[in-house]
């Protein structure tokens, strides 16, 4: 039982569930409705399984490559604690990957190709990407955006224009958040040899870069309304999110300390959630 508990912890079920839910949310946004029946329900369940298992596989791979670092910083994690052997984590990741790709193949060939590409991006981040700074930030943001696109692909068989805009917003906002996180984690990242923007260009330079990504998201956000891809219910939560991103950006530029960066990193999750609510509300006719 202890081994099973260790494998469950290795997966990080909460993270996996969030990625699975993101697939369903992406499908609802793409379909512009909340009702899903018959074959569509089966496709979404397969999509959830794909996102859940491939995310779990990436977590196991990540912990395998971080085992020496975790032995110092997180000794209670399954691998450094001795609960799970490193080779077991790789076999577990392989099994999860096979399940995820099988579920994608049962959905459609385009979904299988998208799932395989997503897995490779996750693996690239875990193995080499996380130490590259900004390129690593981009890889994380792609992984955050892909489940929404996958939901559209699974349900509609195509990538709808409204979901493209949402994925772009998610990519920009999350990249800004990842750069902000680099300001907060600069001491630990320097020890680990991670070349974040905060280390390469200082906290001030990173603050300006982070704010640029946040503001790009703000500038892009009204376009779905202009193109009439969303109902009027889209605008109220979106306006609140844009105001939040704007004030957070100004705050970070004005005060780019570690403490303020940690605060901004947390609060931007609220603005990202409001953006998600905006797109969901925009499906209400």
ZADRENSE-243568 format. One line per 8 residues: number of its first residue (from 1); for each residue x, y, z of N, C-alpha, C. Coordinates in Angstrom, 2 decimals. Each point is the difference from the previous one (the first is absolute). Layout:
% ZADRENSE-243568
NUM) X Y Z X Y Z X Y Z; ... .
***
This chain:
% ZADRENSE-243568
1) 0.81 -1.21 0.00 -0.81 1.21 0.00 0.85 1.27 0.00; 1.15 -0.06 0.69 0.87 1.16 0.04 0.52 0.31 -1.40; 0.28 -1.05 -0.78 0.48 0.18 -1.37 -1.08 0.68 -0.86; -1.24 -0.46 0.18 -1.12 0.59 -0.76 -0.17 1.47 0.38; 0.09 0.27 1.29 -0.13 1.38 0.47 1.11 0.87 -0.59; 1.20 -0.57 -0.08 1.12 0.74 -0.57 -0.21 0.30 -1.48; -0.55 -0.95 -0.74 -0.27 0.21 -1.42 -1.08 1.06 -0.21; -0.99 -0.01 0.88 -1.06 1.02 -0.08 0.58 1.38 0.27 .
9) 0.85 0.10 1.00 0.65 1.28 0.29 0.88 0.44 -1.15; 0.66 -0.95 -0.65 0.87 0.30 -1.13 -0.79 0.64 -1.13; -1.24 -0.43 -0.18 -0.85 0.51 -1.08 -0.45 1.44 0.23; -0.18 0.39 1.27 -0.61 1.27 0.36 -1.43 0.08 -0.58; -0.93 -0.78 0.54 -1.36 -0.12 -0.55 -0.74 1.33 -0.18; 0.25 0.95 0.89 -0.69 1.29 -0.13 0.42 0.70 -1.29; 1.31 0.05 -0.27 0.49 0.60 -1.23 -0.57 -0.72 -1.22; 0.00 -1.33 0.06 -0.50 -0.80 -1.13 -1.48 0.26 -0.24 .
17) -0.77 0.09 1.08 -1.43 0.26 -0.12 -0.26 1.37 -0.61; 0.80 0.99 0.38 -0.17 1.34 -0.55 0.24 0.01 -1.51; 0.98 -0.76 -0.46 0.27 -0.07 -1.44 -1.14 -0.72 -0.71; -0.56 -1.03 0.63 -1.14 -0.70 -0.58 -1.21 0.91 -0.10; -0.24 0.78 1.05 -1.12 0.95 0.00 0.21 1.07 -1.07; 1.26 0.40 -0.21 0.31 1.00 -1.02 -0.42 -0.47 -1.39; 0.13 -1.31 -0.26 -0.44 -0.57 -1.28 -1.51 0.19 -0.15; -0.74 -0.30 1.07 -1.46 0.13 -0.04 -0.41 1.46 -0.17 .
25) 0.68 0.89 0.72 -0.29 1.44 -0.12 0.28 0.48 -1.43; 1.12 -0.44 -0.55 0.34 0.37 -1.37 -1.07 -0.45 -0.98; -0.54 -1.20 0.22 -1.05 -0.53 -0.87 -1.27 0.84 0.11; -0.36 0.39 1.22 -1.21 0.80 0.21 0.14 1.37 -0.66; 1.18 0.62 0.16 0.24 1.30 -0.63 -0.07 -0.12 -1.52; 0.59 -1.04 -0.54 0.01 -0.20 -1.45 -1.41 -0.27 -0.53; -0.77 -0.78 0.77 -1.35 -0.37 -0.44 -1.02 1.10 0.22; 0.35 0.99 0.87 -0.90 1.12 0.30 -1.30 -0.47 0.66 .
33) 0.09 -1.09 0.78 -1.16 -0.46 0.73 0.44 -0.91 1.14; -0.89 -0.17 0.98 0.31 -0.80 1.17 -0.51 -1.43 -0.10; -0.90 -0.28 -0.93 -0.57 -1.33 -0.10 0.85 -0.89 -0.89; 0.40 -1.15 0.53 0.81 -0.97 -0.74 -0.67 -1.37 0.13; -0.32 -0.64 -1.12 -0.72 -1.27 0.07 0.66 -1.05 -0.89; -0.46 -1.26 0.21 0.33 -1.14 -0.86 1.50 -0.14 -0.27; 0.37 -0.06 -1.29 1.38 -0.24 -0.38 0.92 1.10 0.51; -0.52 1.21 0.09 0.81 1.12 0.48 0.47 -0.24 1.43 .
41) -0.89 -0.57 0.83 0.36 -0.30 1.39 1.16 -1.00 0.05; -0.07 -1.03 -0.82 1.08 -0.98 -0.04 1.32 0.62 -0.42; -0.06 0.91 -0.96 1.21 0.68 -0.47 0.62 0.84 1.11; -0.84 0.67 0.77 0.51 0.84 1.08 0.59 -0.85 1.13; -0.61 -1.14 0.27 0.54 -0.87 1.03 1.37 -0.56 -0.44; 0.10 -0.36 -1.26 1.30 -0.45 -0.53 1.01 1.14 0.06; -0.47 1.21 -0.28 0.88 1.16 0.08 0.50 0.24 1.41; -0.91 -0.16 0.96 0.38 0.15 1.41 1.07 -1.04 0.36 .
49) -0.23 -1.24 -0.40 0.96 -1.08 0.30 1.36 0.29 -0.62; -0.02 0.47 -1.24 1.26 0.33 -0.69 0.77 1.07 0.76; -0.69 1.10 0.34 0.67 1.11 0.70 0.47 -0.45 1.37; -0.82 -0.76 0.71 0.34 -0.44 1.36 1.25 -0.88 -0.02; 0.00 -1.01 -0.85 1.10 -0.97 0.01 1.30 0.57 -0.57; -0.09 0.82 -1.04 1.22 0.58 -0.57 0.61 1.03 0.96; -0.86 0.73 0.72 0.51 0.91 1.03 0.67 -0.78 1.11; -0.63 -1.09 0.42 0.59 -0.86 1.04 1.34 -0.55 -0.45 .
57) 0.09 -0.40 -1.27 1.27 -0.51 -0.54 1.08 1.07 0.05; -0.37 1.23 -0.36 0.98 1.09 0.00 0.47 0.32 1.43; -0.90 -0.15 0.98 0.37 0.23 1.40 1.01 -1.06 0.46; -0.23 -1.25 -0.40 0.91 -1.08 0.38 1.38 0.20 -0.64; -0.01 0.42 -1.27 1.28 0.27 -0.69 0.71 1.17 0.65; -0.75 1.03 0.35 0.58 1.18 0.64 0.67 -0.38 1.32; -0.68 -0.82 0.80 0.56 -0.40 1.29 1.23 -0.89 -0.17; 0.02 -0.77 -1.08 1.18 -0.83 -0.28 1.22 0.89 -0.25 .
65) -0.15 1.02 -0.81 1.13 0.87 -0.33 0.35 0.97 1.12; -0.96 0.25 0.89 0.25 0.92 1.12 0.35 -0.73 1.29; 0.27 -1.30 -0.08 0.16 -0.78 1.23 1.17 0.48 0.86; 1.09 0.45 -0.61 1.14 0.47 0.80 -0.31 1.33 0.68; -0.70 0.87 -0.73 -0.40 1.29 0.58 -1.03 -0.22 1.10; -0.97 -0.88 -0.27 -1.03 -0.28 1.01 0.57 -0.66 1.25; 1.11 -0.71 -0.16 0.62 -0.64 1.15 0.43 1.05 1.03; 0.26 1.21 -0.48 0.40 1.10 0.88 -1.21 0.85 0.39 .
73) -0.79 0.41 -1.03 -1.10 0.94 0.24 -1.31 -0.66 0.41; -0.29 -1.20 -0.53 -1.27 -0.69 0.27 0.27 -1.47 0.34; 0.68 -0.27 1.10 0.40 -1.39 0.31 -1.17 -0.94 0.26; -1.21 0.54 0.23 -1.16 -0.85 0.28 -0.70 -0.47 -1.27; 0.41 0.49 -1.16 -0.64 -0.44 -1.24 0.27 -1.49 -0.24; -0.83 -0.67 -0.79 0.08 -1.46 -0.13 1.37 -0.55 -0.38; 0.71 0.64 -0.93 1.29 -0.55 -0.44 1.11 0.24 1.04; 0.24 1.24 0.43 1.09 0.19 0.98 -0.26 -0.67 1.35 .
81) -1.27 -0.21 0.33 -0.31 -0.66 1.28 0.23 -1.50 -0.07; 0.20 -0.53 -1.22 0.22 -1.43 -0.17 -1.28 -0.80 -0.20; -1.14 0.69 0.03 -1.28 -0.69 -0.17 -0.14 -0.56 -1.43; 0.48 0.76 -0.97 -0.03 -0.41 -1.40 1.43 0.05 -0.55; 0.44 -1.07 -0.63 1.33 0.00 -0.61 -0.03 0.78 -1.31; 1.12 0.66 -0.35 0.02 0.80 -1.24 -0.45 -0.77 -1.22; 0.46 -1.25 -0.15 -0.38 -0.79 -1.18 -1.50 -0.31 0.01; -0.59 -0.13 1.18 -1.44 -0.24 0.10 -0.79 1.20 -0.49 .
89) 0.51 1.18 0.26 -0.70 1.20 -0.47 -0.01 0.06 -1.52; 1.07 -0.46 -0.64 0.05 -0.02 -1.47 -0.96 -1.02 -0.58; -0.06 -1.20 0.61 -0.95 -1.01 -0.47 -1.44 0.48 0.19; -0.24 0.67 1.11 -1.33 0.55 0.29 -0.36 1.06 -1.03; 0.96 0.88 -0.32 -0.23 1.04 -1.01 -0.29 -0.62 -1.36; 0.71 -1.07 -0.34 -0.21 -0.67 -1.28 -1.41 -0.59 -0.08; -0.45 -0.62 1.09 -1.34 -0.59 0.03 -1.07 1.08 -0.13; 0.18 1.10 0.72 -0.95 1.10 -0.08 -0.04 0.61 -1.40 .
97) 1.17 0.10 -0.62 0.08 0.54 -1.35 -0.76 -0.87 -0.99; 0.16 -1.31 0.12 -0.71 -0.92 -0.89 -1.52 0.13 0.16; -0.45 0.12 1.25 -1.44 0.16 0.25 -0.51 1.30 -0.63; 0.75 1.07 0.22 -0.41 1.30 -0.53 -0.05 0.02 -1.51; 1.01 -0.56 -0.65 0.03 -0.02 -1.46 -1.06 -0.94 -0.56; -0.29 -1.09 0.71 -1.06 -0.92 -0.44 -1.36 0.71 0.04; -0.25 0.76 1.08 -1.26 0.74 0.11 -0.10 1.05 -1.11; 1.13 0.63 -0.33 0.01 0.99 -1.08 -0.28 -0.66 -1.35 .
105) 0.59 -1.19 -0.21 -0.20 -0.72 -1.26 -1.46 -0.41 -0.16; -0.66 -0.34 1.12 -1.41 -0.38 -0.05 -0.89 1.22 -0.29; 0.52 1.19 0.25 -0.76 1.22 -0.27 0.07 0.34 -1.49; 1.23 0.18 -0.51 0.20 0.27 -1.43 1.50 0.04 -0.28; 0.36 -0.12 -1.26 1.42 0.09 -0.38 0.56 1.39 0.28; -0.71 1.10 -0.34 0.51 1.33 0.37 0.24 0.15 1.50; -0.90 -0.60 0.80 0.20 0.06 1.46 1.24 -0.77 0.42; 0.24 -1.13 -0.63 1.20 -0.79 0.31 1.25 0.81 -0.32 .
113) 0.02 0.67 -1.15 1.16 0.80 -0.39 0.20 1.16 0.98; -1.10 0.63 0.40 0.08 1.12 0.94 0.49 -0.47 1.37; -0.51 -1.15 0.45 0.42 -0.55 1.29 1.47 -0.36 0.00; 0.46 -0.61 -1.09 1.42 -0.37 -0.11 0.88 1.23 0.01; -0.42 1.05 -0.71 0.78 1.24 -0.03 0.05 0.64 1.39; -1.14 -0.02 0.69 -0.07 0.56 1.35 0.93 -0.76 0.95; 0.00 -1.33 -0.11 0.87 -0.82 0.86 1.47 0.34 -0.25; 0.37 0.18 -1.26 1.39 0.31 -0.33 0.41 1.36 0.56 .
121) -0.92 0.96 -0.04 0.29 1.33 0.56 0.21 -0.11 1.51; -0.88 -0.75 0.68 0.13 -0.19 1.45 1.32 -0.68 0.35; 0.35 -1.02 -0.78 1.25 -0.73 0.25 1.20 0.90 -0.25; -0.09 0.85 -1.03 1.10 0.92 -0.30 0.21 0.97 1.15; -1.10 0.46 0.60 0.14 0.91 1.14 0.64 -0.71 1.19; -0.46 -1.20 0.30 0.50 -0.73 1.17 1.48 -0.35 -0.13; 0.44 -0.31 -1.23 1.38 -0.46 -0.19 0.99 1.14 -0.15; -0.30 0.97 -0.86 0.96 1.08 -0.25 -0.60 1.40 0.08 .
129) -1.30 0.11 -0.22 -0.61 1.32 -0.14 0.00 0.85 1.25; -0.17 -0.62 1.17 -0.18 0.79 1.21 1.23 0.81 0.39; 1.17 -0.36 -0.55 1.21 0.74 0.34 0.36 1.06 -1.04; -0.88 0.21 -0.98 0.32 0.93 -1.09 -0.59 1.39 0.18; -0.74 0.21 1.07 -0.58 1.32 0.22 -1.22 0.25 -0.84; 0.05 1.04 -0.86 -1.17 0.39 -0.78 -0.52 -1.12 -0.92; 0.87 -0.73 -0.72 -0.52 -1.13 -0.78 -0.77 -1.01 0.85; 0.49 -0.23 1.22 -0.70 -0.89 0.91 -1.36 0.58 0.40 .
137) -0.05 1.33 0.21 -1.28 0.65 0.30 -0.99 -0.21 -1.13; 0.49 0.09 -1.24 -0.88 -0.22 -1.16 -0.53 -1.43 -0.03; 0.85 -0.96 0.33 -0.43 -1.40 0.00 -1.11 -0.24 1.02; 0.16 0.60 1.19 -1.03 -0.13 1.03 -1.31 0.60 -0.49; 0.08 1.18 -0.62 -1.20 0.69 -0.47 -0.69 -0.77 -1.12; 0.78 -0.66 -0.84 -0.60 -0.84 -1.03 -0.76 -1.15 0.64; 0.61 -0.61 1.02 -0.65 -1.12 0.70 -1.30 0.45 0.67; -0.05 1.25 0.46 -1.21 0.54 0.62 -1.09 0.23 -1.06 .
145) 0.41 0.42 -1.20 -0.95 0.36 -1.06 -0.55 -1.21 -0.75; 0.83 -1.03 -0.16 -0.36 -1.14 -0.85 -1.30 -0.70 0.41; -0.27 -0.25 1.30 -1.24 -0.72 0.34 -1.26 0.67 -0.53; -0.03 1.34 -0.01 -1.17 0.71 -0.52 -0.16 -0.25 -1.50; 1.12 0.05 -0.72 -0.02 -0.28 -1.43 -0.42 -1.45 -0.24; 0.51 -0.89 0.84 -0.33 -1.42 -0.14 -1.50 -0.23 0.17; -0.59 0.73 0.94 -1.44 -0.14 0.21 -0.79 0.36 -1.24; 0.40 1.07 -0.67 -0.65 0.39 -1.26 0.18 -1.07 -1.05 .
153) 1.21 -0.53 -0.09 0.31 -1.02 -1.00 -0.78 -1.29 0.27; -0.12 -0.36 1.27 -0.69 -1.24 0.35 -1.50 0.08 -0.28; -0.60 1.15 0.32 -1.45 0.12 -0.13 -0.44 0.42 -1.40; 0.71 0.96 -0.57 -0.42 0.56 -1.29 0.74 -0.58 -1.19; 1.15 -0.65 0.27 0.81 -0.51 -1.10 0.80 1.08 -0.68; -0.01 1.19 0.58 0.75 1.14 -0.55 0.34 0.94 1.15; 0.88 0.96 -0.26 0.38 0.98 1.02 -0.76 1.29 -0.31; -1.02 0.30 0.80 -0.86 1.15 -0.24 0.73 1.31 0.29 .
161) -0.43 1.06 -0.69 0.67 1.30 0.11 -0.03 0.55 1.43; -1.14 -0.16 0.69 -0.08 0.53 1.36 0.98 -0.69 0.95; 0.22 -1.30 -0.23 0.93 -0.72 0.88 1.44 0.37 -0.33; 0.26 0.39 -1.24 1.34 0.49 -0.36 0.33 1.26 0.79; -0.99 0.90 0.08 0.21 1.24 0.77 0.20 -0.31 1.47; -0.82 -0.91 0.54 0.16 -0.33 1.42 1.36 -0.63 0.27; 0.42 -0.91 -0.86 1.30 -0.65 0.18 1.13 1.03 -0.07; -0.14 0.97 -0.90 1.01 1.05 -0.11 0.06 0.84 1.27 .
169) -1.17 0.34 0.54 -0.04 0.75 1.25 0.62 -0.79 1.14; -0.32 -1.28 0.06 0.57 -0.86 1.05 1.51 -0.06 -0.13; 0.49 -0.11 -1.24 1.44 -0.07 -0.23 0.69 1.28 0.47; -0.54 1.15 -0.41 0.62 1.28 0.35 -0.03 0.25 1.50; -1.18 -0.20 0.61 -0.13 0.27 1.43 0.87 -0.95 0.82; 0.04 -1.27 -0.37 0.81 -0.94 0.77 1.49 0.26 -0.17; 0.41 0.45 -1.20 1.41 0.35 -0.19 0.38 1.16 0.90; -0.89 1.00 0.07 0.25 1.12 0.92 0.12 -0.48 1.44 .
177) -0.85 -0.95 0.37 0.04 -0.52 1.37 1.27 -0.80 0.25; 0.45 -0.79 -0.99 1.22 -0.78 0.15 1.22 0.90 0.17; 0.03 1.11 -0.74 1.11 0.96 0.13 -0.03 0.63 1.38; -1.21 0.34 0.47 -0.15 0.55 1.35 0.49 -0.99 1.04; -0.33 -1.25 -0.20 0.46 -1.07 0.90 1.52 -0.03 0.06; 0.65 0.28 -1.13 1.47 0.03 -0.04 0.57 1.08 0.90; -0.72 1.13 0.12 0.45 1.07 0.90 -0.09 -0.49 1.45; -1.08 -0.69 0.31 -0.20 -0.49 1.36 0.98 -1.11 0.38 .
185) 0.43 -0.79 -0.99 0.83 -1.18 0.27 1.46 0.20 -0.40; 0.44 1.23 -0.13 1.32 0.27 -0.59 1.15 -0.66 0.76; -0.09 -0.06 1.32 1.10 -0.58 0.77 0.14 -1.50 -0.25; -1.11 -0.72 0.08 0.04 -1.43 -0.25 0.35 -0.33 -1.43; -0.52 0.80 -0.96 0.28 -0.24 -1.41 1.48 0.22 -0.33; 0.61 0.96 0.66 1.43 0.27 -0.23 0.84 -1.20 0.45; -0.36 -0.58 1.12 0.73 -1.18 0.51 -0.16 -1.18 -0.96; -1.20 -0.14 -0.57 -0.30 -1.13 -0.89 0.45 0.25 -1.44 .
193) 0.52 1.19 -0.28 0.50 0.30 -1.34 -1.09 0.27 -1.02; -1.16 0.46 0.45 -1.10 0.31 -0.91 0.14 1.45 -0.47; 0.04 0.20 -1.31 0.25 1.33 -0.56 -1.31 0.75 -0.24; -0.66 0.38 1.08 -1.23 0.78 -0.13 0.33 1.43 -0.43; -1.01 0.73 -0.44 0.21 1.40 -0.37 0.45 0.81 1.21; -0.51 -0.36 1.17 0.37 0.73 1.22 1.49 -0.15 0.30; 0.56 -1.15 -0.32 1.43 -0.23 0.22 0.82 0.63 -1.12; -0.46 -0.12 -1.21 0.75 0.52 -1.15 -0.06 1.52 -0.11 .
201) -1.17 0.59 0.32 -0.18 1.44 -0.22 -0.41 0.76 1.26; -0.04 -0.69 1.11 -0.36 0.66 1.24 -1.50 0.04 0.21; -0.40 0.29 1.22 -1.42 0.02 0.36 -0.76 1.08 -0.78; 0.64 1.13 -0.23 -0.68 1.09 -0.73 -0.31 -0.41 -1.43; 0.99 -0.57 -0.68 -0.21 -0.45 -1.37 -1.07 -1.07 -0.09; 0.02 -0.93 0.95 -1.01 -1.07 0.02 -1.39 0.57 0.27; -0.08 1.00 0.86 -1.29 0.62 0.31 -0.60 0.64 -1.25; 0.83 0.69 -0.77 -0.49 0.62 -1.24 -0.42 -1.07 -1.01 .
209) 0.76 -1.07 -0.10 -0.34 -1.08 -0.93 -1.31 -0.68 0.41; -0.14 -0.27 1.29 -1.22 -0.63 0.50 -1.21 0.88 -0.27; 0.14 1.29 0.28 -1.10 0.94 -0.22 -0.36 0.10 -1.48; 1.00 -0.11 -0.86 -0.26 0.05 -1.45 -0.89 -1.16 -0.42; 0.26 -1.19 0.53 -0.84 -1.15 -0.34 -1.41 0.16 0.56; -0.11 0.51 1.24 -1.32 0.23 0.57 -0.79 0.99 -0.85; 0.65 1.10 -0.42 -0.70 1.03 -0.74 -0.32 -0.44 -1.43; 0.82 -0.86 -0.57 -0.34 -0.57 -1.30 -1.29 -0.81 0.10 .
217) -0.13 -0.73 1.10 -1.23 -0.76 0.23 -1.19 0.94 0.13; 0.18 1.11 0.72 -1.07 0.98 0.17 -0.41 0.60 -1.35; 0.97 0.34 -0.83 -0.28 0.60 -1.31 -0.71 -0.98 -0.93; 0.35 -1.27 0.12 -0.60 -1.01 -0.86 -1.41 -0.39 0.45; -0.28 0.14 1.28 -1.22 -0.56 0.59 -1.33 0.52 -0.58; -0.11 1.26 -0.44 -1.31 0.44 -0.52 -0.32 -0.51 -1.40; 0.97 -0.57 -0.71 -0.20 -0.37 -1.40 -1.16 -0.99 -0.19; -0.15 -1.03 0.85 -1.16 -0.89 -0.18 -1.33 0.73 0.04 .
225) -0.09 1.05 0.85 -1.25 0.78 0.07 -0.17 0.83 -1.27; 1.08 0.59 -0.49 -0.05 0.80 -1.22 -0.44 -0.86 -1.18; 0.50 -1.23 -0.05 -0.35 -0.92 -1.10 -1.33 -0.71 0.24; -0.64 0.31 1.14 -1.29 -0.58 0.36 0.06 -1.53 0.11; 1.11 -0.46 0.54 0.16 -1.43 0.26 -0.61 -0.40 1.33; -0.31 1.01 0.83 -0.52 -0.24 1.35 -1.25 0.83 0.21; -0.83 -0.45 0.93 -1.20 0.76 0.37 0.41 1.18 0.90; -0.90 0.95 0.24 0.34 1.16 0.86 0.41 -0.37 1.42 .
233) -0.40 -1.21 0.46 0.39 -0.42 1.35 1.51 -0.17 0.13; 0.69 -0.01 -1.12 1.45 -0.14 -0.02 0.71 1.20 0.64; -0.61 1.19 -0.16 0.72 1.23 0.33 0.18 0.31 1.49; -1.03 -0.13 0.87 0.20 0.40 1.41 1.18 -0.68 0.70; 0.09 -1.35 -0.01 1.16 -0.61 0.67 1.31 0.30 -0.72; -0.06 0.19 -1.33 1.22 0.31 -0.75 0.55 1.37 0.41; -0.88 0.98 0.13 0.43 1.34 0.39 0.67 -0.03 1.37; -0.59 -0.76 0.93 0.61 -0.12 1.33 1.38 -0.65 -0.08 .
241) 0.13 -1.03 -0.84 1.29 -0.67 -0.16 1.03 0.95 -0.60; -0.40 0.77 -1.00 0.94 0.93 -0.66 0.45 1.10 0.96; -0.93 0.47 0.81 0.37 1.01 1.02 1.00 -0.61 0.97; -0.26 -1.23 0.42 0.89 -0.68 0.93 1.39 -0.19 -0.58; 0.10 -0.46 -1.24 1.30 -0.19 -0.65 0.74 1.34 -0.13; -0.74 1.05 -0.33 0.63 1.31 -0.17 0.59 0.51 1.31; -0.77 -0.05 1.08 0.50 0.47 1.29 1.13 -0.88 0.52; -0.08 -1.30 -0.24 1.08 -0.91 0.42 1.28 0.32 -0.74 .
249) -0.11 0.31 -1.28 1.17 0.34 -0.81 0.65 1.28 0.52; -0.83 1.01 0.26 0.52 1.27 0.51 0.66 -0.19 1.37; -0.60 -0.83 0.84 0.55 -0.27 1.32 1.35 -0.68 -0.10; 0.12 -0.96 -0.94 1.26 -0.74 -0.14 1.11 0.90 -0.54; -0.33 0.88 -0.93 1.00 0.92 -0.54 0.46 0.98 1.08; -0.96 0.48 0.79 0.32 0.97 1.05 0.81 -0.63 1.13; -0.32 -1.25 0.33 0.67 -0.66 1.12 0.28 -1.45 -0.37; 1.20 -0.24 -0.57 0.34 -1.34 -0.48 0.85 -0.77 1.01 .
257) -0.47 0.00 1.25 0.69 -0.74 1.05 -0.49 -1.46 -0.01; 0.74 -0.84 0.68 -0.37 -1.41 0.10 -1.38 -0.16 0.64; -0.26 0.79 1.05 -1.26 -0.11 0.72 -1.17 0.42 -0.87; 0.15 1.10 -0.75 -1.08 0.46 -0.85 -0.22 -0.96 -1.17; 1.10 -0.56 -0.51 -0.12 -0.97 -1.10 -0.79 -1.23 0.46; 0.24 -0.45 1.23 -0.76 -1.15 0.53 -1.48 0.35 0.11; -0.28 1.24 0.40 -1.40 0.43 0.12 -0.66 0.06 -1.37; 0.69 0.60 -0.97 -0.54 0.12 -1.36 -0.20 -1.38 -0.61 .
265) 0.94 -0.92 0.25 -0.11 -1.35 -0.54 -1.30 -0.66 0.47; -0.36 0.21 1.24 -1.22 -0.59 0.54 -1.25 0.70 -0.51; 0.02 1.33 -0.02 -1.21 0.75 -0.34 -0.34 -0.11 -1.48; 1.02 -0.21 -0.84 -0.30 -0.13 -1.44 -0.79 -1.27 -0.30; 0.04 -0.98 0.89 -0.85 -1.18 -0.16 -1.48 0.38 0.03; -0.32 1.03 0.80 -1.38 0.47 0.07 -0.41 0.61 -1.33; 0.91 0.82 -0.58 -0.33 0.65 -1.28 -0.10 -1.05 -1.12; 0.83 -1.02 0.06 -0.08 -1.07 -0.99 -1.31 -0.77 0.14 .
273) -0.44 -0.23 1.24 -1.27 -0.68 0.23 -1.17 0.84 -0.49; 0.08 1.32 0.20 -1.05 0.89 -0.49 -0.07 -0.02 -1.52; 1.16 -0.11 -0.65 0.02 -0.10 -1.46 -0.68 -1.29 -0.46; 0.25 -1.07 0.73 -0.65 -1.28 -0.32 -1.51 0.13 0.18; -0.41 0.63 1.08 -1.43 0.21 0.25 -0.62 0.84 -1.13; 0.76 1.00 -0.48 -0.48 0.86 -1.08 -0.32 -0.83 -1.25; 0.93 -0.88 -0.37 -0.22 -0.82 -1.19 -1.15 -1.00 0.22; -0.11 -0.51 1.21 -1.12 -0.90 0.30 -1.31 0.76 -0.06 .
281) -0.03 1.19 0.59 -1.22 0.82 -0.01 -0.37 0.42 -1.43; 1.01 0.14 -0.84 -0.24 0.40 -1.38 -0.71 -1.05 -0.82; -0.13 -1.22 0.54 -0.75 -1.03 -0.71 -1.51 0.07 0.29; -0.37 0.83 0.99 -1.42 0.14 0.36 -0.68 0.91 -1.02; -1.01 -0.51 -0.63 -0.71 0.76 -1.05 -1.08 0.89 0.62 .
***
